[in-house]
Amino acid sequence: MKENTGKASFGLLILAVASVLAFPCLQGEDIPKVEYPVLTTSAGQSADAETLNIIAEEAGIKYDYCDVPTVEMIQEGVGLGGRKSADTGFHVAVHTDLSNYPKGTPYKTIIFAIGASLKGMGASGLTIEDEEKRLREVIDYCKENNIFIIALHIGGVSKIFTPTATTERMIDAVAPHGDYIITAKDSNKDGRFSTIAQENNIPFTEVDYALGVVDILKTAFQ
């Protein structure tokens, strides 16, 4: 997924409007504590990953970002092996505090922004099957190396709730394997994430609006 400043600006506007109304509505278990360094990424190549990064910045979280990281890139740790967006064809950004977490420091947390975009996947040269395979590989690596997985869905309800719907496939690829699930209320209208969290014994938080995630992340990364 290529960087889209227009979408990012729109995301900032939405968050600004929501800020007067956004209050976290906690459900389930207490917010788990997570560790730096952190990598943010996309599951489905939608603009929700840009919104996640805006939220992380609002929360004061220093992070690395890649929309389509491979296991090999994650193995390189902080700095993603010095890769640049021009080198990979994807978007890479390094914002981690290198004075505390030098390049090469293993990641402790990965936040997946779940939300499918056929256009976004097409721009990255991915099919749905490619994205599912990549996500499986990354999640397996996280489990094998004790990297904490946050599954985040703040893009609202899917238009079609069927197992074959693109966003539903991204949810199935990530959420049941998460160590913590965060959703906006509109993303959980059918209770799908509540059910996934309950069935898999995963801590779960629902917020009224996307900006409510700011305080959740502040607490998680204390």
Backbone as CSV, one residue per row, in Angstrom:
resi,resn,N_x,N_y,N_z,CA_x,CA_y,CA_z,C_x,C_y,C_z
1,MET,0.837,-1.190,0.000,0.000,0.000,0.000,0.872,1.238,0.000
2,LYS,0.699,2.104,-0.975,1.499,3.305,-1.062,1.022,4.342,-0.054
3,GLU,1.906,5.217,0.365,1.543,6.283,1.287,0.558,7.213,0.596
4,ASN,-0.499,7.585,1.317,-1.542,8.426,0.750,-1.813,9.561,1.707
5,THR,-1.201,10.714,1.452,-1.318,11.825,2.380,-2.727,12.359,2.427
6,GLY,-3.475,12.229,1.322,-4.851,12.690,1.325,-5.698,11.902,2.305
7,LYS,-5.539,10.574,2.267,-6.281,9.731,3.198,-5.854,9.997,4.632
8,ALA,-4.557,10.204,4.829,-4.070,10.476,6.175,-4.647,11.775,6.704
9,SER,-4.713,12.804,5.852,-5.286,14.084,6.271,-6.743,13.915,6.626
10,PHE,-7.463,13.122,5.820,-8.869,12.875,6.116,-9.005,12.156,7.455
11,GLY,-8.086,11.188,7.717,-8.112,10.485,8.993,-7.898,11.421,10.152
12,LEU,-6.986,12.384,10.001,-6.761,13.378,11.052,-8.012,14.186,11.317
13,LEU,-8.713,14.567,10.256,-9.938,15.346,10.416,-10.983,14.553,11.179
14,ILE,-11.155,13.285,10.819,-12.136,12.450,11.499,-11.806,12.311,12.973
15,LEU,-10.507,12.102,13.273,-10.105,11.957,14.669,-10.318,13.248,15.447
16,ALA,-10.052,14.377,14.799,-10.241,15.649,15.469,-11.704,15.871,15.813
17,VAL,-12.600,15.546,14.887,-14.032,15.707,15.141,-14.491,14.779,16.260
18,ALA,-13.943,13.551,16.258,-14.358,12.569,17.257,-13.809,12.869,18.640
19,SER,-12.800,13.700,18.744,-12.085,13.876,20.006,-12.971,14.399,21.129
20,VAL,-14.010,15.154,20.785,-14.870,15.684,21.833,-15.842,14.636,22.348
21,LEU,-15.936,13.491,21.644,-16.907,12.468,22.000,-16.285,11.154,22.416
22,ALA,-14.993,10.996,22.177,-14.376,9.675,22.301,-13.976,9.371,23.730
23,PHE,-14.628,8.372,24.310,-14.257,7.909,25.623,-14.189,6.393,25.575
24,PRO,-13.093,5.786,26.053,-12.968,4.350,25.984,-14.080,3.666,26.773
25,CYS,-14.627,2.625,26.216,-15.628,1.810,26.888,-15.039,0.429,27.044
26,LEU,-14.426,0.143,28.170,-13.703,-1.105,28.350,-14.664,-2.259,28.535
27,GLN,-14.324,-3.376,27.927,-15.070,-4.599,28.108,-14.088,-5.738,28.282
28,GLY,-14.502,-6.741,29.015,-13.630,-7.893,29.176,-12.535,-7.618,30.186
29,GLU,-11.379,-8.162,29.928,-10.294,-8.103,30.888,-9.608,-6.738,30.873
30,ASP,-8.787,-6.512,31.884,-8.031,-5.261,31.955,-7.097,-5.145,30.774
31,ILE,-6.704,-3.905,30.500,-5.788,-3.648,29.393,-4.433,-4.285,29.707
32,PRO,-3.934,-5.159,28.847,-2.625,-5.778,29.114,-1.490,-4.786,28.911
33,LYS,-0.401,-5.011,29.603,0.791,-4.186,29.442,1.662,-4.785,28.347
34,VAL,2.123,-3.936,27.455,2.946,-4.396,26.339,4.264,-3.633,26.330
35,GLU,5.196,-4.108,25.513,6.558,-3.583,25.547,6.973,-2.984,24.211
36,TYR,7.904,-2.037,24.284,8.631,-1.563,23.107,9.776,-2.524,22.816
37,PRO,10.284,-2.487,21.578,9.853,-1.687,20.427,8.646,-2.293,19.735
38,VAL,7.954,-1.429,18.973,6.700,-1.822,18.361,6.729,-1.560,16.855
39,LEU,6.118,-2.479,16.126,5.944,-2.334,14.680,4.456,-2.238,14.390
40,THR,4.041,-1.239,13.623,2.659,-1.158,13.158,2.610,-1.620,11.711
41,THR,1.486,-2.248,11.354,1.368,-2.783,10.004,-0.093,-2.957,9.631
42,SER,-0.313,-3.410,8.415,-1.656,-3.599,7.895,-1.960,-5.079,7.713
43,ALA,-3.227,-5.419,7.921,-3.741,-6.728,7.549,-4.869,-6.483,6.559
44,GLY,-4.522,-6.424,5.292,-5.515,-6.171,4.266,-5.274,-4.943,3.427
45,GLN,-4.275,-4.138,3.783,-3.816,-3.001,2.975,-4.867,-1.909,2.779
46,SER,-5.655,-1.647,3.823,-6.606,-0.536,3.776,-5.975,0.704,4.397
47,ALA,-6.678,1.826,4.284,-6.197,3.080,4.865,-6.250,3.078,6.388
48,ASP,-6.818,2.037,6.984,-6.874,1.963,8.447,-5.478,1.923,9.070
49,ALA,-4.497,1.432,8.324,-3.128,1.437,8.845,-2.627,2.861,9.036
50,GLU,-3.014,3.764,8.146,-2.636,5.171,8.296,-3.298,5.771,9.533
51,THR,-4.569,5.398,9.751,-5.270,5.871,10.942,-4.596,5.340,12.201
52,LEU,-4.176,4.073,12.179,-3.439,3.507,13.314,-2.202,4.323,13.618
53,ASN,-1.451,4.698,12.607,-0.232,5.470,12.840,-0.538,6.853,13.413
54,ILE,-1.617,7.456,12.956,-2.036,8.743,13.524,-2.368,8.573,15.001
55,ILE,-3.073,7.509,15.332,-3.431,7.225,16.725,-2.176,7.003,17.561
56,ALA,-1.221,6.234,17.028,0.025,5.992,17.765,0.765,7.291,18.038
57,GLU,0.793,8.176,17.058,1.458,9.469,17.250,0.732,10.307,18.294
58,GLU,-0.599,10.281,18.271,-1.373,11.006,19.282,-1.095,10.459,20.681
59,ALA,-0.836,9.160,20.762,-0.553,8.525,22.045,0.898,8.692,22.475
60,GLY,1.727,9.295,21.623,3.135,9.485,21.945,3.956,8.226,21.818
61,ILE,3.492,7.287,21.017,4.187,6.010,20.852,5.144,6.104,19.671
62,LYS,6.382,5.774,19.909,7.394,5.733,18.858,7.392,4.337,18.244
63,TYR,7.272,4.265,16.945,7.063,2.984,16.292,7.810,2.921,14.964
64,ASP,7.991,1.705,14.480,8.361,1.475,13.085,7.097,1.063,12.344
65,TYR,7.098,1.281,11.033,5.929,0.928,10.236,6.352,0.340,8.904
66,CYS,5.657,-0.709,8.520,5.732,-1.207,7.150,4.378,-1.810,6.826
67,ASP,3.835,-1.464,5.667,2.515,-1.972,5.320,2.542,-3.450,4.953
68,VAL,3.639,-3.925,4.370,3.719,-5.320,3.936,5.039,-5.952,4.402
69,PRO,5.269,-6.036,5.709,6.536,-6.620,6.156,6.534,-8.139,6.000
70,THR,7.650,-8.664,5.593,7.847,-10.111,5.554,8.490,-10.544,6.869
71,VAL,8.515,-11.858,7.075,9.198,-12.381,8.257,10.662,-11.956,8.249
72,GLU,11.281,-11.977,7.095,12.700,-11.612,6.993,12.924,-10.172,7.440
73,MET,12.023,-9.282,7.094,12.140,-7.884,7.509,11.967,-7.755,9.017
74,ILE,11.001,-8.465,9.577,10.757,-8.397,11.017,11.950,-8.976,11.784
75,GLN,12.576,-10.002,11.231,13.753,-10.588,11.871,14.890,-9.585,12.008
76,GLU,14.921,-8.587,11.138,15.968,-7.565,11.195,15.788,-6.645,12.399
77,GLY,14.593,-6.653,13.010,14.360,-5.827,14.193,14.199,-4.363,13.851
78,VAL,14.368,-3.523,14.855,14.183,-2.078,14.698,14.971,-1.564,13.500
79,GLY,14.320,-0.750,12.707,14.946,-0.225,11.508,14.676,-1.046,10.268
80,LEU,14.099,-2.261,10.475,13.740,-3.135,9.351,14.908,-3.330,8.384
81,GLY,16.103,-3.466,8.964,17.283,-3.745,8.160,17.721,-2.601,7.282
82,GLY,17.301,-1.382,7.638,17.702,-0.212,6.865,16.965,-0.067,5.552
83,ARG,15.923,-0.838,5.373,15.163,-0.742,4.119,14.455,0.600,4.003
84,LYS,14.342,1.059,2.785,13.635,2.300,2.485,12.457,1.986,1.583
85,SER,11.489,2.878,1.588,10.308,2.654,0.752,10.689,2.445,-0.704
86,ALA,11.643,3.201,-1.194,12.044,3.092,-2.596,12.687,1.741,-2.897
87,ASP,13.314,1.133,-1.865,13.980,-0.149,-2.066,12.984,-1.300,-2.170
88,THR,11.931,-1.237,-1.385,11.001,-2.354,-1.290,9.798,-2.224,-2.202
89,GLY,9.455,-1.009,-2.591,8.223,-0.784,-3.325,7.040,-0.608,-2.402
90,PHE,7.268,-0.776,-1.095,6.234,-0.588,-0.099,6.597,0.611,0.772
91,HIS,5.736,0.918,1.719,5.993,2.054,2.588,6.689,1.600,3.866
92,VAL,7.848,2.157,4.141,8.613,1.871,5.350,8.899,3.184,6.058
93,ALA,8.660,3.220,7.370,8.956,4.415,8.168,9.520,3.967,9.510
94,VAL,10.574,4.616,9.966,11.217,4.276,11.234,11.116,5.474,12.166
95,HIS,10.322,5.310,13.231,10.133,6.381,14.220,10.536,5.938,15.626
96,THR,11.007,4.710,15.754,11.407,4.195,17.068,12.512,5.043,17.666
97,ASP,12.497,5.197,18.985,13.537,5.929,19.709,14.818,5.079,19.679
98,LEU,15.707,5.413,18.772,16.910,4.601,18.576,17.905,4.730,19.720
99,SER,17.752,5.749,20.540,18.649,5.882,21.692,18.332,4.827,22.751
100,ASN,17.081,4.402,22.811,16.683,3.351,23.751,16.616,1.980,23.098
101,TYR,16.312,1.968,21.823,16.157,0.702,21.101,16.923,0.801,19.791
102,PRO,18.218,0.512,19.837,19.062,0.653,18.640,18.573,-0.231,17.499
103,LYS,19.016,0.111,16.295,18.666,-0.698,15.135,19.061,-2.155,15.362
104,GLY,18.157,-3.032,15.006,18.384,-4.459,15.202,17.761,-5.021,16.458
105,THR,17.301,-4.146,17.372,16.621,-4.620,18.581,15.360,-5.392,18.179
106,PRO,15.159,-6.597,18.704,13.974,-7.369,18.313,12.680,-6.661,18.722
107,TYR,11.693,-6.735,17.849,10.384,-6.170,18.179,9.730,-6.998,19.275
108,LYS,9.032,-6.313,20.171,8.293,-6.972,21.243,6.785,-6.972,20.992
109,THR,6.328,-6.024,20.158,4.898,-5.884,19.906,4.675,-5.554,18.437
110,ILE,3.639,-6.147,17.847,3.195,-5.779,16.506,1.707,-5.471,16.562
111,ILE,1.320,-4.321,16.022,-0.087,-3.931,15.955,-0.546,-4.070,14.511
112,PHE,-1.557,-4.895,14.303,-2.139,-5.090,12.983,-3.421,-4.261,12.861
113,ALA,-3.463,-3.369,11.878,-4.701,-2.669,11.551,-5.446,-3.526,10.534
114,ILE,-6.546,-4.137,10.973,-7.289,-5.053,10.116,-8.286,-4.268,9.268
115,GLY,-8.232,-4.467,7.977,-9.165,-3.812,7.076,-8.729,-4.044,5.648
116,ALA,-9.591,-4.659,4.858,-9.189,-5.069,3.520,-9.534,-4.031,2.469
117,SER,-8.620,-3.841,1.550,-8.829,-2.986,0.393,-8.263,-3.698,-0.825
118,LEU,-9.146,-4.069,-1.748,-8.661,-4.712,-2.967,-7.757,-3.769,-3.749
119,LYS,-8.087,-2.479,-3.719,-7.254,-1.487,-4.395,-5.874,-1.416,-3.741
120,GLY,-5.850,-1.401,-2.407,-4.581,-1.352,-1.690,-3.729,-2.576,-1.932
121,MET,-4.367,-3.746,-1.915,-3.618,-4.967,-2.180,-3.110,-4.995,-3.623
122,GLY,-3.949,-4.517,-4.533,-3.519,-4.474,-5.935,-2.330,-3.570,-6.129
123,ALA,-2.319,-2.408,-5.424,-1.206,-1.472,-5.534,0.088,-2.081,-5.004
124,SER,-0.038,-3.011,-4.050,1.139,-3.682,-3.492,1.456,-4.987,-4.215
125,GLY,0.714,-5.287,-5.283,0.965,-6.498,-6.050,0.544,-7.764,-5.345
126,LEU,-0.479,-7.653,-4.477,-0.911,-8.790,-3.682,-2.307,-9.239,-4.073
127,THR,-2.538,-10.536,-4.025,-3.887,-11.081,-4.060,-4.345,-11.294,-2.617
128,ILE,-5.629,-11.590,-2.444,-6.116,-11.901,-1.101,-5.361,-13.099,-0.539
129,GLU,-5.138,-14.085,-1.387,-4.428,-15.290,-0.947,-2.986,-14.966,-0.546
130,ASP,-2.334,-14.066,-1.285,-0.974,-13.644,-0.936,-0.961,-13.002,0.453
131,GLU,-1.934,-12.137,0.695,-1.984,-11.416,1.971,-2.261,-12.386,3.118
132,GLU,-3.168,-13.310,2.911,-3.445,-14.303,3.952,-2.191,-15.131,4.256
133,LYS,-1.486,-15.536,3.232,-0.268,-16.335,3.423,0.782,-15.533,4.181
134,ARG,0.970,-14.265,3.791,1.950,-13.419,4.471,1.585,-13.260,5.948
135,LEU,0.313,-13.026,6.210,-0.125,-12.839,7.590,0.082,-14.102,8.414
136,ARG,-0.203,-15.255,7.837,0.029,-16.516,8.556,1.493,-16.659,8.934
137,GLU,2.370,-16.346,7.983,3.804,-16.478,8.241,4.268,-15.516,9.323
138,VAL,3.795,-14.273,9.260,4.189,-13.272,10.255,3.659,-13.649,11.633
139,ILE,2.406,-14.084,11.698,1.823,-14.459,12.988,2.530,-15.670,13.572
140,ASP,2.851,-16.652,12.738,3.600,-17.819,13.227,4.942,-17.378,13.804
141,TYR,5.606,-16.447,13.132,6.890,-15.945,13.632,6.701,-15.243,14.975
142,CYS,5.642,-14.446,15.083,5.376,-13.753,16.347,5.171,-14.750,17.483
143,LYS,4.407,-15.791,17.227,4.135,-16.785,18.262,5.416,-17.517,18.669
144,GLU,6.238,-17.812,17.698,7.483,-18.537,17.976,8.498,-17.684,18.719
145,ASN,8.369,-16.361,18.619,9.377,-15.462,19.191,8.808,-14.525,20.250
146,ASN,7.667,-14.889,20.799,7.063,-14.148,21.919,6.860,-12.669,21.603
147,ILE,6.414,-12.376,20.394,6.065,-11.010,20.018,4.571,-10.837,20.242
148,PHE,4.219,-9.848,21.034,2.826,-9.608,21.418,2.048,-9.054,20.229
149,ILE,0.890,-9.641,19.950,0.067,-9.251,18.803,-1.158,-8.487,19.274
150,ILE,-1.296,-7.242,18.790,-2.527,-6.483,18.995,-3.292,-6.468,17.679
151,ALA,-4.519,-6.962,17.708,-5.394,-6.961,16.537,-6.366,-5.792,16.673
152,LEU,-6.270,-4.840,15.764,-7.047,-3.602,15.852,-7.990,-3.498,14.657
153,HIS,-9.271,-3.255,14.927,-10.229,-3.027,13.838,-11.053,-1.781,14.188
154,ILE,-10.826,-0.713,13.432,-11.505,0.552,13.710,-12.159,1.117,12.458
155,GLY,-12.255,0.285,11.421,-12.763,0.769,10.144,-14.256,0.646,9.971
156,GLY,-14.985,0.245,11.020,-16.421,0.119,10.903,-16.842,-1.264,10.443
157,VAL,-18.142,-1.444,10.376,-18.708,-2.746,10.060,-18.448,-3.106,8.600
158,SER,-18.198,-4.386,8.368,-18.081,-4.858,6.990,-19.444,-4.794,6.310
159,LYS,-19.442,-4.540,5.016,-20.701,-4.438,4.287,-21.366,-5.797,4.114
160,ILE,-20.534,-6.845,4.034,-21.080,-8.181,3.840,-20.447,-9.116,4.866
161,PHE,-21.270,-9.682,5.746,-20.747,-10.585,6.755,-20.861,-12.024,6.268
162,THR,-19.929,-12.429,5.435,-19.858,-13.805,4.965,-18.410,-14.256,5.070
163,PRO,-18.173,-15.539,5.210,-16.796,-16.031,5.345,-15.904,-15.687,4.160
164,THR,-16.492,-15.389,2.999,-15.674,-15.106,1.830,-15.423,-13.616,1.627
165,ALA,-16.106,-12.765,2.389,-15.886,-11.331,2.259,-14.435,-11.013,2.604
166,THR,-13.854,-10.086,1.845,-12.417,-9.838,1.969,-12.009,-9.426,3.377
167,THR,-12.723,-8.473,3.955,-12.374,-8.031,5.310,-12.563,-9.152,6.311
168,GLU,-13.603,-9.965,6.122,-13.820,-11.088,7.031,-12.646,-12.059,6.993
169,ARG,-12.072,-12.240,5.819,-10.911,-13.131,5.702,-9.707,-12.548,6.435
170,MET,-9.561,-11.239,6.411,-8.466,-10.611,7.146,-8.686,-10.727,8.659
171,ILE,-9.942,-10.572,9.076,-10.266,-10.746,10.501,-9.909,-12.165,10.938
172,ASP,-10.330,-13.148,10.148,-10.047,-14.540,10.503,-8.552,-14.842,10.512
173,ALA,-7.805,-14.145,9.685,-6.365,-14.391,9.602,-5.617,-13.881,10.827
174,VAL,-6.163,-12.843,11.485,-5.415,-12.187,12.554,-6.087,-12.291,13.920
175,ALA,-7.345,-11.896,14.019,-7.974,-11.702,15.332,-7.924,-12.931,16.241
176,PRO,-8.237,-14.136,15.762,-8.208,-15.287,16.675,-6.820,-15.617,17.210
177,HIS,-5.786,-15.054,16.589,-4.410,-15.319,16.997,-3.806,-14.176,17.807
178,GLY,-4.594,-13.133,18.036,-4.094,-11.972,18.757,-3.917,-12.246,20.238
179,ASP,-3.092,-11.443,20.870,-2.952,-11.470,22.327,-3.842,-10.407,22.974
180,TYR,-4.351,-9.507,22.144,-5.234,-8.442,22.608,-5.995,-7.929,21.397
181,ILE,-7.304,-7.737,21.543,-8.142,-7.232,20.466,-8.737,-5.890,20.881
182,ILE,-8.652,-4.913,19.982,-9.269,-3.600,20.197,-10.150,-3.310,18.985
183,THR,-11.393,-2.919,19.233,-12.268,-2.536,18.138,-13.050,-1.278,18.491
184,ALA,-13.488,-0.585,17.449,-14.477,0.466,17.619,-15.861,-0.183,17.659
185,LYS,-16.809,0.509,18.280,-18.148,-0.049,18.443,-18.765,-0.427,17.093
186,ASP,-18.578,0.417,16.082,-19.149,0.133,14.768,-18.555,-1.108,14.131
187,SER,-17.343,-1.481,14.554,-16.698,-2.665,13.995,-17.222,-3.954,14.617
188,ASN,-17.952,-3.822,15.703,-18.378,-4.994,16.475,-19.898,-5.050,16.620
189,LYS,-20.597,-4.494,15.633,-22.053,-4.423,15.739,-22.707,-5.792,15.834
190,ASP,-22.112,-6.769,15.206,-22.690,-8.117,15.246,-22.075,-8.978,16.342
191,GLY,-21.183,-8.381,17.161,-20.552,-9.124,18.246,-19.486,-10.093,17.787
192,ARG,-19.051,-9.937,16.557,-18.065,-10.877,15.991,-16.778,-10.892,16.800
193,PHE,-16.263,-9.702,17.129,-14.998,-9.649,17.872,-15.184,-10.088,19.312
194,SER,-16.335,-9.795,19.890,-16.623,-10.281,21.240,-16.586,-11.802,21.276
195,THR,-17.161,-12.422,20.256,-17.190,-13.879,20.185,-15.790,-14.446,20.000
196,ILE,-15.024,-13.843,19.093,-13.648,-14.305,18.877,-12.841,-14.209,20.169
197,ALA,-12.975,-13.087,20.878,-12.235,-12.894,22.125,-12.647,-13.922,23.174
198,GLN,-13.950,-14.161,23.294,-14.440,-15.100,24.295,-14.010,-16.525,23.974
199,GLU,-14.149,-16.911,22.711,-13.825,-18.287,22.325,-12.340,-18.589,22.456
200,ASN,-11.504,-17.557,22.309,-10.052,-17.764,22.336,-9.388,-17.203,23.591
201,ASN,-10.220,-16.753,24.541,-9.715,-16.224,25.816,-8.716,-15.092,25.595
202,ILE,-9.110,-14.132,24.755,-8.249,-13.006,24.404,-8.781,-11.745,25.076
203,PRO,-7.955,-10.975,25.781,-8.408,-9.689,26.323,-8.966,-8.814,25.210
204,PHE,-10.054,-8.112,25.497,-10.791,-7.388,24.463,-11.249,-6.033,24.991
205,THR,-11.069,-4.997,24.168,-11.552,-3.659,24.502,-12.321,-3.100,23.320
206,GLU,-13.494,-2.564,23.598,-14.286,-1.867,22.585,-14.339,-0.390,22.947
207,VAL,-14.113,0.478,21.977,-14.182,1.918,22.195,-15.301,2.506,21.355
208,ASP,-15.806,3.639,21.797,-16.908,4.265,21.068,-16.457,4.800,19.716
209,TYR,-15.282,5.386,19.699,-14.758,6.014,18.486,-13.275,5.685,18.352
210,ALA,-12.739,5.855,17.154,-11.350,5.499,16.897,-10.387,6.218,17.842
211,LEU,-10.655,7.475,18.136,-9.728,8.226,18.979,-9.643,7.665,20.393
212,GLY,-10.655,6.891,20.794,-10.589,6.249,22.100,-9.430,5.294,22.232
213,VAL,-8.887,4.844,21.109,-7.754,3.923,21.135,-6.501,4.619,21.661
214,VAL,-6.444,5.951,21.557,-5.268,6.687,22.036,-5.008,6.379,23.501
215,ASP,-6.016,6.524,24.343,-5.830,6.264,25.776,-5.576,4.793,26.066
216,ILE,-6.160,3.914,25.261,-5.909,2.487,25.447,-4.437,2.177,25.209
217,LEU,-3.879,2.711,24.133,-2.472,2.449,23.830,-1.543,3.112,24.851
218,LYS,-1.911,4.294,25.309,-1.110,4.944,26.353,-1.001,4.047,27.575
219,THR,-2.125,3.460,27.979,-2.144,2.576,29.147,-1.373,1.304,28.869
220,ALA,-1.557,0.743,27.685,-0.889,-0.522,27.367,0.620,-0.385,27.343
221,PHE,1.124,0.783,26.871,2.570,0.971,26.731,3.201,1.713,27.912
222,GLN,2.491,1.867,29.009,3.079,2.520,30.184,4.256,1.737,30.724
